[in-house]
Amino acid sequence: MARHTASARRTAFLLSGLSSCALVLTGCANPSTGSAEDDPTKPVTLRFWHGWAEKNEVKAIDDSIARFERLHPNIRVKATGNVTDATVNQALRAGGDDAPDVVSSFTTNNVGQYCSSGMWVDLDPFMKKTGLDKDRVFPATLLDYTRYQGEQCALPLLADAYGLYYNKDAFEEAGIERPPRTMSEFTRDAAELTRRTKGGGYERVGFMPNFRLYQNSPDRLFAQWGPSYFGEDGKARLAQEPAAREFFATQRELIRSQGGYGPLEKFRTSFGDEMSAQNAFLTGKLAMHLDGEWRGLFLKDAPFRWGTAPLPVPDDRPETYGRGYLTGTVVGIAHSSTHQNAAWKLVEFLTSDTDQVVAFANAIHNVPSTKAALASPELDSDPAFRTFLRIAGNRYSSALPASVNGGQYVVSLQDFGYEVESGRVRDLGRGLRELDEQIDADNLQARN
């Protein structure tokens, strides 16, 4: 799954690694098929590498491993935490006795690389052998981001859902009775909630639309339109998507209605760090804020009343209200492991055992990643958290499609978004066509 610290790091991992062989596996890895002939009933030690580093999260994964070892006393799991994708991939290319058997990643964008390179093995034969029906166990959207071109080389290990946090006190002060459900309501409420200083600055903005804020990567809000990034031929099609024009038009209107890009960007640069007590929503500088389910953990002592809701949807698609952007942690088996059947036992337990998934989700305040766990009465009953469970279960919620180069298209979209919001893109249609051309060129290069 992902969690607060993981989510904050996820984009940084992607940006720092895309240009290196450590993350761009195609063409620089030499994977083998691995071995699935080991006897999982024999004594064995598995190496499990993961990215969790925060004290409570490490305890939660260690508790999960302890539960697994009680069920499988012949299997010992040696866990190594705070490991990046780049480090994992270097180890998998090198192979040997010190390489991991089971690996996890916070970066769903890299699944296309894991599958296409063969670094992570196809899990379908293991599921068939043990009778795990993935379509009955996992929500369809989560399966979508754990496979590439039909190969299921990963499974979801908890998820993140994105929604709207809002300041109830600010809403009451502005006379707004409920959070916005459509984009026109969103724009109107953001303007109503904005408070300017006598000097022309801001005391508070209704919603900070600028893409450089915290979790405001454009793909998160764009998900409310349910866009198709690629056509059946695999080529980028954002220029053909009316949703892309609508999305950028909405963001521009949010900017205009709250004072313009320059003043908003100046105010944004005054915000404290996302993970600190100076977070802009926590300090009252934002009345509404896009974020994931983990944010609630940081708001227990907020000096105002707050609530959660799904993000608004386009005005002409009110039936989709309740949807949101989904992502999460993925887990798989290393191609070089000589203990793949035993490794599958661990992967199967971590991802599909209902009691385990619920316990892990509650421990680190993430969205569970199986249908049964999402419906469990044992889940955290906090109403703010339940909002994100409903988002995760909404049939319109969506995740990013996998790509061969680890989501380089998301980085390209983000760079394009910076140009659009600052007014440097005069012709949006032409800009989107050029963006498609860039995405297609990057994908072609990754395949060659």
C-alpha positions in Angstrom: 0.0 0.0 0.0 1.1 3.4 0.3 1.2 5.6 3.2 1.9 9.1 4.2 5.6 9.1 4.0 5.7 6.8 1.1 3.3 8.9 -0.9 5.3 12.0 -0.2 8.4 10.2 -1.5 6.8 8.4 -4.4 7.1 11.2 -7.0 10.7 11.9 -5.9 11.6 8.3 -6.5 10.1 8.4 -9.9 11.7 11.6 -11.0 15.1 10.7 -9.7 15.2 7.3 -11.3 13.6 7.5 -14.7 16.8 8.4 -16.5 18.9 5.7 -15.0 19.2 2.1 -15.8 18.3 1.4 -12.2 14.7 2.2 -13.0 14.4 1.9 -16.7 14.9 -1.8 -16.8 14.1 -2.6 -20.4 17.3 -2.9 -22.4 19.6 -2.9 -19.3 18.4 -5.9 -17.4 19.2 -9.5 -18.2 16.4 -11.4 -16.3 16.0 -15.1 -16.2 12.7 -17.0 -15.7 13.7 -18.0 -12.1 12.8 -21.3 -10.5 9.4 -22.4 -9.2 10.4 -25.9 -8.3 11.3 -25.4 -4.6 9.4 -27.3 -1.9 7.5 -24.6 0.2 7.2 -27.1 3.1 10.9 -27.3 3.6 12.8 -24.9 6.0 13.7 -21.7 4.2 14.6 -18.1 4.8 13.0 -15.5 2.5 14.4 -12.1 2.0 11.6 -9.4 1.8 12.6 -5.9 0.8 10.1 -3.0 1.3 10.1 0.7 1.6 8.4 1.3 4.9 10.6 3.3 7.3 8.4 5.1 9.8 8.4 3.4 13.3 4.8 2.5 13.4 4.7 1.3 9.8 7.8 -0.9 10.3 6.1 -2.4 13.4 3.0 -3.1 11.4 4.9 -4.9 8.6 6.9 -6.8 11.2 3.7 -7.8 13.0 2.3 -9.0 9.6 5.4 -11.2 9.1 5.1 -12.6 12.6 1.5 -13.7 11.8 2.7 -15.3 8.6 5.6 -17.2 10.4 3.1 -18.6 12.9 1.1 -20.1 10.1 4.2 -21.3 8.2 6.8 -22.2 10.9 9.1 -23.6 8.3 9.5 -20.2 6.6 11.5 -17.5 8.2 11.2 -14.0 6.7 14.2 -11.6 6.9 12.8 -8.1 6.2 14.8 -5.1 5.1 13.0 -1.8 5.1 13.4 1.8 3.7 14.6 0.3 0.3 14.0 2.3 -2.9 13.0 0.9 -6.2 16.4 1.7 -7.6 18.2 -0.3 -4.9 15.8 -3.2 -5.4 16.4 -3.2 -9.2 20.1 -3.1 -8.8 20.0 -6.1 -6.6 17.7 -8.0 -8.9 20.0 -7.4 -11.9 23.0 -8.6 -9.9 21.1 -11.7 -8.4 22.9 -13.9 -6.0 22.2 -15.1 -2.5 21.8 -11.6 -1.1 19.1 -10.5 -3.6 15.5 -10.3 -2.3 12.9 -13.0 -2.9 9.9 -10.9 -2.3 9.8 -7.2 -3.2 7.4 -4.3 -2.8 7.1 -0.9 -4.3 5.2 2.3 -3.6 5.5 3.3 -7.3 2.6 1.7 -9.2 3.9 3.6 -12.3 6.8 1.2 -12.5 4.7 -1.9 -12.8 5.0 -1.8 -16.6 8.8 -2.0 -16.3 8.6 -4.8 -13.7 6.4 -6.9 -16.0 7.9 -6.2 -19.4 11.5 -6.7 -18.2 10.8 -10.0 -16.5 12.4 -8.7 -13.2 9.2 -9.6 -11.4 7.7 -13.0 -12.3 4.2 -13.7 -13.6 2.0 -14.5 -10.6 -0.9 -16.1 -12.6 0.7 -19.6 -12.5 1.0 -19.4 -8.7 -2.6 -18.2 -8.3 -3.8 -21.0 -10.6 -1.9 -23.6 -8.6 -3.3 -22.5 -5.3 -6.8 -21.6 -6.5 -6.7 -17.8 -5.8 -9.3 -16.2 -8.1 -7.9 -12.7 -8.4 -11.0 -11.2 -10.0 -13.1 -12.3 -7.0 -10.5 -11.2 -4.5 -9.3 -7.8 -5.7 -11.2 -4.7 -7.0 -10.8 -4.4 -10.8 -9.0 -1.0 -10.6 -6.3 -2.3 -8.3 -5.7 -5.3 -10.6 -5.4 -2.8 -13.5 -2.4 -1.1 -11.9 -0.7 -4.3 -10.9 -0.4 -5.8 -14.4 0.9 -4.8 -17.8 -0.3 -6.1 -21.2 -2.0 -9.0 -19.5 0.8 -10.1 -17.3 0.1 -10.0 -13.6 3.6 -9.6 -12.2 2.4 -7.8 -9.0 -0.6 -7.8 -6.6 -1.9 -4.9 -4.5 -0.8 -4.5 -0.9 -3.1 -1.9 0.5 -4.1 1.2 -1.4 -4.4 5.0 -1.3 -7.5 6.8 -2.3 -7.6 10.6 -2.8 -10.4 12.9 -1.8 -11.2 16.3 -0.4 -10.4 17.5 3.1 -12.4 20.6 4.1 -12.4 23.1 7.0 -15.9 23.0 8.5 -15.4 26.2 10.4 -14.4 28.0 7.3 -17.5 26.6 5.5 -19.8 27.7 8.3 -18.2 31.2 8.2 -18.8 31.4 4.5 -22.4 30.1 4.7 -21.6 27.0 2.7 -23.6 24.0 3.9 -21.8 21.0 2.3 -18.7 20.3 0.4 -19.0 20.8 -3.4 -20.0 18.0 -5.6 -19.5 19.5 -9.1 -16.7 21.5 -10.6 -18.8 24.6 -10.9 -19.7 24.4 -7.2 -16.0 23.7 -6.5 -15.0 26.9 -8.3 -17.7 29.0 -6.7 -17.0 27.7 -3.1 -13.2 28.2 -3.6 -13.7 31.8 -4.4 -16.2 32.3 -1.5 -13.7 30.7 1.0 -10.8 32.8 -0.1 -9.8 35.6 2.3 -7.4 38.4 1.2 -5.3 40.7 3.3 -5.5 44.5 3.2 -2.2 44.4 1.4 -3.5 42.3 -1.4 -2.0 39.0 -0.2 -3.9 36.0 1.3 -5.0 34.9 4.7 -6.5 31.8 3.2 -7.4 30.4 -0.2 -10.4 28.2 -0.8 -8.4 25.6 -2.7 -4.9 25.9 -4.0 -5.0 24.7 -7.6 -1.3 25.1 -8.4 0.2 21.8 -9.3 3.4 22.2 -7.3 1.5 21.9 -4.0 2.1 18.7 -2.0 -0.1 16.0 -3.6 -1.5 18.2 -6.4 0.1 16.3 -9.3 -2.3 16.9 -12.3 -3.2 13.3 -12.7 -4.8 13.2 -9.3 -7.5 15.8 -10.1 -7.7 14.7 -13.8 -8.9 11.4 -12.5 -12.3 13.0 -11.8 -12.9 13.1 -15.6 -12.0 9.4 -16.0 -9.6 10.1 -18.9 -8.1 7.7 -21.4 -4.4 8.3 -21.7 -3.7 5.8 -24.4 -5.7 4.3 -27.3 -6.0 0.7 -28.2 -2.9 1.1 -30.4 -0.9 2.1 -27.3 -0.4 5.7 -28.5 -1.1 8.7 -26.4 -4.5 10.3 -27.0 -4.8 13.3 -24.7 -5.2 15.7 -27.6 -8.3 13.6 -28.6 -9.7 13.7 -25.1 -12.4 16.4 -24.5 -11.7 15.7 -20.8 -8.2 17.1 -21.1 -9.4 20.4 -22.3 -12.2 20.5 -19.7 -9.7 19.6 -16.9 -7.2 22.4 -17.8 -10.1 24.9 -18.3 -11.4 24.1 -14.9 -8.0 24.5 -13.3 -7.5 27.8 -15.0 -10.9 29.0 -13.8 -10.0 27.9 -10.2 -6.8 30.0 -10.6 -8.6 33.0 -12.1 -11.4 33.0 -9.5 -9.0 33.2 -6.6 -6.7 36.0 -7.8 -4.5 34.6 -10.5 -1.4 32.3 -10.9 1.2 34.8 -9.7 -0.4 35.7 -6.3 -1.4 32.1 -5.7 2.1 30.8 -6.4 3.6 33.4 -4.1 1.3 32.4 -1.4 2.1 28.7 -2.0 5.8 29.3 -1.5 5.0 30.5 2.0 3.6 27.1 3.1 5.3 24.8 5.4 6.5 21.3 4.6 3.7 18.8 3.7 4.6 16.4 6.5 5.2 19.0 9.2 3.0 20.8 11.7 3.2 23.8 9.3 1.2 21.9 6.6 -1.0 24.6 4.9 -4.3 22.8 5.5 -3.4 22.2 9.2 -2.5 25.8 9.7 -5.7 27.1 8.2 -4.2 28.6 5.0 -6.3 26.2 2.8 -10.1 25.7 3.3 -10.2 22.7 1.0 -7.4 20.3 0.2 -6.7 17.3 -2.1 -5.1 14.5 -0.2 -5.0 10.8 0.7 -6.6 8.9 3.5 -3.4 9.0 5.6 -3.8 12.8 6.1 -6.4 12.2 8.8 -3.7 10.9 11.1 -2.1 14.3 11.2 -5.3 16.2 11.9 -6.3 14.8 15.2 -5.3 17.9 17.0 -6.3 20.4 14.3 -7.5 23.8 15.8 -10.7 23.6 13.7 -13.4 21.1 12.8 -12.8 19.3 9.5 -14.4 16.7 7.3 -13.7 14.6 4.2 -15.6 14.0 1.0 -15.0 12.8 -2.5 -13.5 15.3 -4.9 -16.1 17.1 -7.1 -16.8 15.8 -10.6 -17.6 17.5 -13.9 -21.0 19.1 -14.0 -22.2 16.9 -16.9 -21.3 13.7 -15.0 -23.0 14.0 -11.6 -23.6 10.2 -11.5 -19.9 9.7 -11.1 -19.7 11.7 -7.8 -17.9 9.5 -5.2 -15.1 8.6 -7.6 -11.4 9.4 -7.0 -7.8 8.6 -7.9 -6.4 5.3 -6.6 -2.9 4.1 -6.2 -1.0 1.9 -3.7 1.8 -0.4 -2.8 2.5 -3.4 -5.0 4.3 -6.6 -4.2 5.8 -9.3 -6.3 8.4 -12.1 -6.5 11.9 -11.6 -7.8 12.8 -13.4 -11.0 16.1 -14.5 -9.5 14.6 -16.1 -6.4 15.2 -19.8 -6.0 12.4 -20.0 -3.4 9.5 -18.8 -5.5 6.9 -21.2 -4.2 7.7 -20.3 -0.6 7.8 -16.6 -1.7 4.3 -17.0 -3.1 3.1 -18.2 0.3 4.2 -14.9 1.7 2.8 -12.8 -1.1 -0.5 -14.7 -1.0 -0.8 -14.1 2.8 0.0 -10.5 2.7 -2.3 -9.6 -0.1 -5.3 -11.9 0.2 -5.8 -13.0 3.8 -8.7 -10.9 4.9 -7.8 -10.7 8.6 -4.2 -9.8 7.7 -5.2 -7.1 5.2 -7.7 -5.6 7.7 -5.1 -5.6 10.5 -2.4 -4.0 8.3 -4.8 -1.4 7.0 -5.9 -0.4 10.4 -2.3 -0.3 11.7 -1.1 2.2 9.1 -4.4 3.9 8.2 -4.5 2.8 4.6 -7.3 1.5 2.4 -7.5 -2.3 2.3 -6.9 -3.9 -1.1 -9.4 -6.8 -1.2 -13.1 -6.8 -1.6 -13.7 -8.8 1.5 -11.4 -6.5 3.6 -13.2 -3.4 2.3 -16.4 -4.8 3.6 -15.1 -6.0 6.9 -16.8 -4.7 10.1 -13.3 -4.8 11.7 -12.1 -1.8 9.7 -11.5 1.5 11.4 -14.9 3.1 11.9 -13.7 6.7 11.8 -16.2 8.5 9.4 -13.4 10.5 7.8 -11.5 7.3 6.9 -14.7 5.6 5.7 -15.0 8.3 3.0 -11.9 6.9 1.4 -13.1 3.3 1.7 -16.2 4.4 -0.3 -14.0 6.1 -2.9 -11.9 3.0 -3.3 -15.1 0.9 -3.8 -16.7 3.3 -6.3 -17.0 1.8 -9.7 -15.9 5.1 -11.4 -12.7 5.4 -9.4 -9.6 5.0 -11.5 -5.8 4.4 -11.5 -3.1 5.3 -13.9 -2.4 2.8 -16.7 0.9 1.1 -16.6 3.6 2.0 -19.2 6.8 0.5 -20.3 9.0 3.3 -19.0 7.7 3.7 -15.4 5.2 6.4 -15.9 7.3 8.9 -17.8 4.1 10.1 -19.3 2.9 11.3 -15.9 6.1 13.3 -15.5 5.5 14.8 -19.0 1.9 15.6 -18.1 3.1 17.3 -14.9 5.6 19.4 -16.8 3.0 20.4 -19.3 0.6 21.3 -16.4 3.2 23.7 -15.0 3.3 25.4 -18.4 -0.4 25.6 -18.7 -1.2 27.0 -15.3 1.5 29.7 -15.6 0.0 30.9 -18.9 2.9 29.8 -21.1 0.7 27.5 -23.3 -1.3 29.8 -25.6 -2.8 27.1 -27.8 -4.0 24.2 -25.6 -4.9 22.0 -28.5 -1.5 22.3 -30.1 0.2 21.8 -26.7 -1.7 18.6 -26.1 -0.7 17.3 -29.5 2.9 18.0 -28.8 2.5 16.3 -25.4 1.1 13.2 -27.1 4.1 13.2 -29.5 6.5 13.4 -26.6 4.9 10.6 -24.7 4.9 8.4 -27.8 8.6 9.1 -28.5 9.5 8.3 -24.9 7.6 5.0 -25.0 9.2 4.1 -28.3 12.7 4.8 -27.0 12.0 2.6 -23.9 11.0 -0.3 -26.0 14.1 -0.1 -28.3 
